[in-house]
Amino acid sequence: MHLHAGMDAPHFELADADMELFRLVEFQGKKNIVLYFYPKDDTPGCTMEATEFSDLEESFAACDTLVVGISRDDCISHAEFRDKYGLAVQLLADTEGRICKKYGVLQEKEVDGHKVQSIQRSTFIINKQGKLQHVLYGVHAHKHPEEVLKLVKEMK
């Protein structure tokens, strides 16, 4: 199932790198959320994307926007990844892939003759009303955060 702009963002609660619970609903009426799904902590593309998002943290904050990354890694992996690169983005652990399914970012890939579910790099921009403003499936890591920032700045 693919989501599209104008839909309500599916609600969720997930633990972050510090095992604190992040609830999407708590930001309604307060902040825009950039929710980006990525395949794996500490891999080249994912590191580049997380670092570029972190470098733009102040620009996103100036637009009342919080950047949140989700992968299927656990909280401990997220904490190590964050600390190793000094990441400013909040990383959420969706180890069972429940939220990945809600957002339609899992795709089947064949690895060594086995079918595995992996995350398709995707980004969702959620406005303060909790609606999906932009839905971007299958994005490329490099320069993607800059493109997302541009879209956020265009939001009213």
Contacts in CASP RR format, 6 or more apart in sequence:
PFRMAT RR
TARGET T0000
AUTHOR 0000-0000-0000
METHOD contacts of the structure
MODEL  1
MHLHAGMDAPHFELADADMELFRLVEFQGKKNIVLYFYPKDDTPGCTMEA
TEFSDLEESFAACDTLVVGISRDDCISHAEFRDKYGLAVQLLADTEGRIC
KKYGVLQEKEVDGHKVQSIQRSTFIINKQGKLQHVLYGVHAHKHPEEVLK
LVKEMK
1 104 0 8 1.000
2 104 0 8 1.000
2 135 0 8 1.000
2 137 0 8 1.000
3 10 0 8 1.000
3 103 0 8 1.000
3 104 0 8 1.000
3 124 0 8 1.000
3 132 0 8 1.000
3 135 0 8 1.000
4 132 0 8 1.000
4 135 0 8 1.000
5 132 0 8 1.000
5 133 0 8 1.000
5 134 0 8 1.000
5 135 0 8 1.000
6 131 0 8 1.000
6 132 0 8 1.000
6 133 0 8 1.000
7 131 0 8 1.000
7 132 0 8 1.000
8 130 0 8 1.000
8 131 0 8 1.000
8 132 0 8 1.000
9 24 0 8 1.000
9 33 0 8 1.000
9 35 0 8 1.000
9 124 0 8 1.000
9 126 0 8 1.000
9 130 0 8 1.000
9 131 0 8 1.000
9 132 0 8 1.000
10 99 0 8 1.000
10 102 0 8 1.000
10 103 0 8 1.000
11 23 0 8 1.000
11 24 0 8 1.000
11 25 0 8 1.000
12 23 0 8 1.000
12 24 0 8 1.000
12 98 0 8 1.000
12 99 0 8 1.000
12 102 0 8 1.000
13 21 0 8 1.000
13 22 0 8 1.000
13 23 0 8 1.000
13 24 0 8 1.000
14 21 0 8 1.000
14 22 0 8 1.000
14 70 0 8 1.000
14 92 0 8 1.000
14 93 0 8 1.000
14 94 0 8 1.000
14 99 0 8 1.000
15 21 0 8 1.000
15 22 0 8 1.000
15 75 0 8 1.000
15 92 0 8 1.000
15 93 0 8 1.000
16 22 0 8 1.000
16 75 0 8 1.000
16 78 0 8 1.000
16 90 0 8 1.000
16 91 0 8 1.000
16 92 0 8 1.000
16 93 0 8 1.000
17 75 0 8 1.000
17 78 0 8 1.000
17 79 0 8 1.000
17 81 0 8 1.000
17 82 0 8 1.000
17 90 0 8 1.000
17 91 0 8 1.000
17 93 0 8 1.000
18 75 0 8 1.000
18 79 0 8 1.000
19 75 0 8 1.000
22 68 0 8 1.000
22 90 0 8 1.000
22 92 0 8 1.000
24 33 0 8 1.000
24 126 0 8 1.000
24 130 0 8 1.000
27 33 0 8 1.000
27 66 0 8 1.000
27 128 0 8 1.000
28 128 0 8 1.000
28 129 0 8 1.000
28 130 0 8 1.000
29 128 0 8 1.000
29 129 0 8 1.000
29 130 0 8 1.000
30 64 0 8 1.000
30 128 0 8 1.000
31 64 0 8 1.000
31 65 0 8 1.000
31 66 0 8 1.000
31 128 0 8 1.000
32 63 0 8 1.000
32 64 0 8 1.000
32 65 0 8 1.000
32 66 0 8 1.000
32 125 0 8 1.000
32 126 0 8 1.000
32 127 0 8 1.000
32 128 0 8 1.000
32 133 0 8 1.000
32 152 0 8 1.000
32 155 0 8 1.000
33 65 0 8 1.000
33 66 0 8 1.000
33 67 0 8 1.000
33 68 0 8 1.000
33 124 0 8 1.000
33 125 0 8 1.000
33 126 0 8 1.000
34 53 0 8 1.000
34 60 0 8 1.000
34 65 0 8 1.000
34 66 0 8 1.000
34 67 0 8 1.000
34 68 0 8 1.000
34 123 0 8 1.000
34 124 0 8 1.000
34 125 0 8 1.000
34 126 0 8 1.000
34 148 0 8 1.000
34 152 0 8 1.000
35 68 0 8 1.000
35 69 0 8 1.000
35 70 0 8 1.000
35 103 0 8 1.000
35 123 0 8 1.000
35 124 0 8 1.000
35 125 0 8 1.000
35 126 0 8 1.000
36 49 0 8 1.000
36 53 0 8 1.000
36 67 0 8 1.000
36 68 0 8 1.000
36 69 0 8 1.000
36 70 0 8 1.000
36 121 0 8 1.000
36 122 0 8 1.000
36 123 0 8 1.000
36 124 0 8 1.000
36 148 0 8 1.000
37 69 0 8 1.000
37 70 0 8 1.000
37 71 0 8 1.000
37 100 0 8 1.000
37 103 0 8 1.000
37 105 0 8 1.000
37 119 0 8 1.000
37 120 0 8 1.000
37 121 0 8 1.000
37 122 0 8 1.000
37 123 0 8 1.000
38 45 0 8 1.000
38 46 0 8 1.000
38 49 0 8 1.000
38 50 0 8 1.000
38 69 0 8 1.000
38 70 0 8 1.000
38 71 0 8 1.000
38 119 0 8 1.000
38 121 0 8 1.000
38 141 0 8 1.000
39 46 0 8 1.000
39 71 0 8 1.000
39 118 0 8 1.000
39 119 0 8 1.000
39 121 0 8 1.000
40 46 0 8 1.000
40 71 0 8 1.000
40 72 0 8 1.000
40 73 0 8 1.000
41 71 0 8 1.000
41 73 0 8 1.000
41 77 0 8 1.000
41 78 0 8 1.000
41 80 0 8 1.000
41 81 0 8 1.000
41 91 0 8 1.000
42 77 0 8 1.000
42 80 0 8 1.000
42 81 0 8 1.000
42 84 0 8 1.000
45 141 0 8 1.000
45 142 0 8 1.000
46 71 0 8 1.000
46 141 0 8 1.000
47 81 0 8 1.000
47 85 0 8 1.000
48 141 0 8 1.000
48 142 0 8 1.000
49 121 0 8 1.000
49 141 0 8 1.000
49 142 0 8 1.000
49 144 0 8 1.000
49 145 0 8 1.000
50 69 0 8 1.000
50 81 0 8 1.000
50 85 0 8 1.000
50 87 0 8 1.000
50 89 0 8 1.000
50 91 0 8 1.000
51 85 0 8 1.000
51 87 0 8 1.000
52 141 0 8 1.000
52 142 0 8 1.000
52 143 0 8 1.000
52 144 0 8 1.000
52 145 0 8 1.000
52 146 0 8 1.000
53 60 0 8 1.000
53 67 0 8 1.000
53 69 0 8 1.000
53 88 0 8 1.000
53 89 0 8 1.000
53 145 0 8 1.000
53 148 0 8 1.000
54 85 0 8 1.000
54 86 0 8 1.000
54 87 0 8 1.000
54 88 0 8 1.000
54 89 0 8 1.000
55 145 0 8 1.000
56 67 0 8 1.000
56 145 0 8 1.000
56 146 0 8 1.000
56 149 0 8 1.000
57 67 0 8 1.000
57 88 0 8 1.000
57 89 0 8 1.000
59 149 0 8 1.000
60 66 0 8 1.000
60 67 0 8 1.000
60 149 0 8 1.000
60 152 0 8 1.000
63 149 0 8 1.000
63 152 0 8 1.000
63 153 0 8 1.000
63 155 0 8 1.000
64 128 0 8 1.000
65 152 0 8 1.000
66 90 0 8 1.000
67 88 0 8 1.000
67 89 0 8 1.000
67 90 0 8 1.000
67 145 0 8 1.000
68 89 0 8 1.000
68 90 0 8 1.000
68 91 0 8 1.000
68 92 0 8 1.000
69 89 0 8 1.000
69 90 0 8 1.000
69 91 0 8 1.000
69 92 0 8 1.000
70 91 0 8 1.000
70 92 0 8 1.000
70 93 0 8 1.000
70 94 0 8 1.000
70 99 0 8 1.000
70 100 0 8 1.000
71 78 0 8 1.000
71 91 0 8 1.000
71 93 0 8 1.000
71 94 0 8 1.000
71 119 0 8 1.000
72 93 0 8 1.000
72 94 0 8 1.000
72 95 0 8 1.000
72 96 0 8 1.000
72 97 0 8 1.000
72 100 0 8 1.000
72 119 0 8 1.000
73 81 0 8 1.000
73 91 0 8 1.000
73 93 0 8 1.000
73 95 0 8 1.000
74 93 0 8 1.000
74 95 0 8 1.000
75 93 0 8 1.000
77 93 0 8 1.000
78 91 0 8 1.000
78 92 0 8 1.000
78 93 0 8 1.000
81 87 0 8 1.000
81 91 0 8 1.000
82 91 0 8 1.000
92 99 0 8 1.000
94 100 0 8 1.000
97 106 0 8 1.000
97 117 0 8 1.000
100 106 0 8 1.000
100 119 0 8 1.000
103 122 0 8 1.000
103 124 0 8 1.000
104 122 0 8 1.000
105 119 0 8 1.000
105 120 0 8 1.000
105 122 0 8 1.000
105 137 0 8 1.000
106 117 0 8 1.000
106 118 0 8 1.000
106 119 0 8 1.000
106 120 0 8 1.000
107 117 0 8 1.000
107 118 0 8 1.000
107 119 0 8 1.000
107 120 0 8 1.000
108 115 0 8 1.000
108 116 0 8 1.000
108 117 0 8 1.000
108 118 0 8 1.000
109 115 0 8 1.000
109 116 0 8 1.000
109 117 0 8 1.000
109 118 0 8 1.000
110 116 0 8 1.000
120 137 0 8 1.000
120 138 0 8 1.000
121 138 0 8 1.000
121 139 0 8 1.000
121 140 0 8 1.000
121 141 0 8 1.000
121 144 0 8 1.000
122 135 0 8 1.000
122 136 0 8 1.000
122 137 0 8 1.000
122 138 0 8 1.000
122 139 0 8 1.000
123 134 0 8 1.000
123 136 0 8 1.000
123 139 0 8 1.000
123 144 0 8 1.000
123 148 0 8 1.000
124 132 0 8 1.000
124 134 0 8 1.000
124 135 0 8 1.000
124 136 0 8 1.000
125 132 0 8 1.000
125 133 0 8 1.000
125 134 0 8 1.000
125 136 0 8 1.000
125 148 0 8 1.000
125 151 0 8 1.000
125 152 0 8 1.000
125 155 0 8 1.000
126 132 0 8 1.000
126 133 0 8 1.000
127 133 0 8 1.000
127 155 0 8 1.000
133 151 0 8 1.000
133 155 0 8 1.000
134 148 0 8 1.000
134 151 0 8 1.000
136 148 0 8 1.000
END
